Amino acid sequence: MHSVDLATVLPLLRGALLRFIPAVTLCEAPDATARPDLTVKVQGEEEASDDAGGPVSELQDYVREHGSVPRTIRIADGPILTVGSTLSDPSTRSGEPLIDSLGGREDVVKGRVVVVTGGAQGFGEEIVRALVGHGARVFIADLNLDGAAALSDELNAEHGAVTRGVEVDVSNETSVAAMFAEIMRRAGGVDLLVSNAGVLKAGSVKELSSADFEFVTRVNYTGFFLCTKFGARIMAPQNRLAPSDRSTDIVQINSKSGLSGSNKNGAYAGSKFGSLGLVQSFALELVSDRIKVNAICPGNFFDGPLWSDPDRGLFVQYLQAGKVPGATSIADVKAHYEAQVPMGRGCRGEDVVRALLYVIEQPYETGQAVPVTGGQIMLS
Ligand SMILES: NC(=O)c1ccc[n+]([C@@H]2O[C@H](COP(=O)([O-])OP(=O)(O)OC[C@H]3O[C@@H](n4cnc5c(N)ncnc54)[C@H](O)[C@@H]3O)[C@@H](O)[C@H]2O)c1
């Protein structure tokens, strides 16, 4: 055991490094006996000022002398950390360049450390794939660790060590805390949290069990609170030492049902409406930590597993339940729902990703809910 409180110190050190290089990960090195390039003395929040004290000036001295950031750093008597741009110890990989410049809009997530909850399938998977394509380092956080790990393996085979599956139950505080502790050991901080994990249990208010109501509320509403709580604890100290024009983002994947009631689907709509209250309140509080908090409210993802799963999807359920009068096939049910969208189709992952990149790029907006519904929901 070392005496350094890594949960406090790692984001401070990563924030300080971001002054010298725009995208960086800090990963615990496997060889604890190696000699680090630099030892810094940062001990805690007292160094977290805007003036260039503590780790900032120590890094400044190093960069002046060597012309580059150190590749390995020890914090006081803590572990040795490798400075890189992937989610594995870069000393075990050869030729992995640090990312030293960022370009235009498509680069807003390049080299950024991202967590996507519920990232193993559905909208989450689409978001993970797109962010990796745009150069992000993505933790795929899901109850379904096998699914998250399979997606991570597939993406890493193509792109290098840029993703990692992490097990989490967003409705459980201990599990969320453990997930962020693992992320800290692998990356040293977080730039973007996409709170996407969500569940749906439809049912009449006269019939729905309180167990089902509470399950939906715990995952969709409490889960967003817990992820923001532990994510913000990392982002706030990191941002304190990072360049002052740099902010981090928390984005909840909400729903059109967070903007307009949903018949016989009150638990879900309630959890989504309530989450927008959290978004606005967290945005007000966290603005001073340079953390923006926004929501994206997609329309129905007809091509995703929730609707299109051949055994348990909503289309097959609605067909069997005779919910759409006259429908004799899944295609009939789908056509019925598509006709309710002015743009005539369901929401897709790429539509959500465009909105996500917008809210990240836009520095002058927080506490907002952005509808992505093909015109089905219009703000008043
Ligand atoms: N599918 C839609 O039509 C639609 C429309 C609007 C908004 N949304 C929202 O988008 C988000 C994703 O929905 P989807 O349809 O892609 O879902 P999905 O059911 O296809 O996938 C959800 C993922 O979350 C994971 N998950 C579930 N509970 C979890 C928990 N407690 N902790 C961690 N992970 C958990 C699941 O394992 C799964 O991988 C949700 O918040 C949902 O409310 C979906």
The ligand as an SDF file (V2000), in Angstrom:
LIG
                    3D

 44 48  0  0  0  0  0  0  0  0999 V2000
  -34.4650    1.9130  -28.3210 N   0  0  0  0  0  0  0  0  0  0  0  0
  -35.1720    3.0250  -28.4270 C   0  0  0  0  0  0  0  0  0  0  0  0
  -36.1100    3.1060  -29.2410 O   0  0  0  0  0  0  0  0  0  0  0  0
  -34.8270    4.2290  -27.5830 C   0  0  0  0  0  0  0  0  0  0  0  0
  -35.4350    5.4500  -27.8770 C   0  0  0  0  0  0  0  0  0  0  0  0
  -35.1110    6.5700  -27.1220 C   0  0  0  0  0  0  0  0  0  0  0  0
  -34.1990    6.4680  -26.0860 C   0  0  0  0  0  0  0  0  0  0  0  0
  -33.6220    5.2730  -25.8150 N   0  0  0  0  0  0  0  0  0  0  0  0
  -32.6690    5.2210  -24.6970 C   0  0  0  0  0  0  0  0  0  0  0  0
  -31.4180    4.8510  -25.2150 O   0  0  0  0  0  0  0  0  0  0  0  0
  -30.6940    4.1400  -24.2230 C   0  0  0  0  0  0  0  0  0  0  0  0
  -30.2380    2.8090  -24.8200 C   0  0  0  0  0  0  0  0  0  0  0  0
  -31.3930    2.1120  -25.2020 O   0  0  0  0  0  0  0  0  0  0  0  0
  -31.3430    0.8310  -26.1840 P   0  0  0  0  0  0  0  0  0  0  0  0
  -32.6890    0.6560  -26.7520 O   0  0  0  0  0  0  0  0  0  0  0  0
  -30.1910    0.9530  -27.0690 O   0  0  0  0  0  0  0  0  0  0  0  0
  -31.1410   -0.3280  -25.0890 O   0  0  0  0  0  0  0  0  0  0  0  0
  -30.7700   -1.8670  -25.2250 P   0  0  0  0  0  0  0  0  0  0  0  0
  -31.7460   -2.5950  -24.3700 O   0  0  0  0  0  0  0  0  0  0  0  0
  -30.6230   -2.2870  -26.6560 O   0  0  0  0  0  0  0  0  0  0  0  0
  -29.3190   -1.8920  -24.5440 O   0  0  0  0  0  0  0  0  0  0  0  0
  -29.1540   -1.4650  -23.2300 C   0  0  0  0  0  0  0  0  0  0  0  0
  -27.7820   -1.8780  -22.7390 C   0  0  0  0  0  0  0  0  0  0  0  0
  -27.7050   -1.4390  -21.3570 O   0  0  0  0  0  0  0  0  0  0  0  0
  -27.2410   -2.5090  -20.5600 C   0  0  0  0  0  0  0  0  0  0  0  0
  -27.7920   -2.3570  -19.2090 N   0  0  0  0  0  0  0  0  0  0  0  0
  -29.0620   -2.5900  -18.8000 C   0  0  0  0  0  0  0  0  0  0  0  0
  -29.1740   -2.3720  -17.4820 N   0  0  0  0  0  0  0  0  0  0  0  0
  -27.9630   -1.9820  -17.0350 C   0  0  0  0  0  0  0  0  0  0  0  0
  -27.4230   -1.6400  -15.7680 C   0  0  0  0  0  0  0  0  0  0  0  0
  -28.1870   -1.6510  -14.6540 N   0  0  0  0  0  0  0  0  0  0  0  0
  -26.1270   -1.2940  -15.6730 N   0  0  0  0  0  0  0  0  0  0  0  0
  -25.3340   -1.3060  -16.7870 C   0  0  0  0  0  0  0  0  0  0  0  0
  -25.7770   -1.6360  -18.0080 N   0  0  0  0  0  0  0  0  0  0  0  0
  -27.0730   -1.9790  -18.1270 C   0  0  0  0  0  0  0  0  0  0  0  0
  -27.7240   -3.7690  -21.2570 C   0  0  0  0  0  0  0  0  0  0  0  0
  -26.9450   -4.9080  -20.8880 O   0  0  0  0  0  0  0  0  0  0  0  0
  -27.5720   -3.3950  -22.7280 C   0  0  0  0  0  0  0  0  0  0  0  0
  -26.2790   -3.6950  -23.2230 O   0  0  0  0  0  0  0  0  0  0  0  0
  -31.6290    3.9770  -23.0360 C   0  0  0  0  0  0  0  0  0  0  0  0
  -31.3660    4.9450  -22.0580 O   0  0  0  0  0  0  0  0  0  0  0  0
  -33.0030    4.1870  -23.6500 C   0  0  0  0  0  0  0  0  0  0  0  0
  -33.9270    4.6740  -22.7160 O   0  0  0  0  0  0  0  0  0  0  0  0
  -33.9120    4.1420  -26.5310 C   0  0  0  0  0  0  0  0  0  0  0  0
  1  2  1  0
  2  3  2  0
  2  4  1  0
  4  5  1  0
  4 44  2  0
  5  6  2  0
  6  7  1  0
  7  8  2  0
  8  9  1  0
  8 44  1  0
  9 10  1  0
  9 42  1  0
 10 11  1  0
 11 12  1  0
 11 40  1  0
 12 13  1  0
 13 14  1  0
 14 15  2  0
 14 16  1  0
 14 17  1  0
 17 18  1  0
 18 19  2  0
 18 20  1  0
 18 21  1  0
 21 22  1  0
 22 23  1  0
 23 24  1  0
 23 38  1  0
 24 25  1  0
 25 26  1  0
 25 36  1  0
 26 27  1  0
 26 35  1  0
 27 28  2  0
 28 29  1  0
 29 30  1  0
 29 35  2  0
 30 31  1  0
 30 32  2  0
 32 33  1  0
 33 34  2  0
 34 35  1  0
 36 37  1  0
 36 38  1  0
 38 39  1  0
 40 41  1  0
 40 42  1  0
 42 43  1  0
M  CHG  2   8   1  16  -1
M  END
$$$$
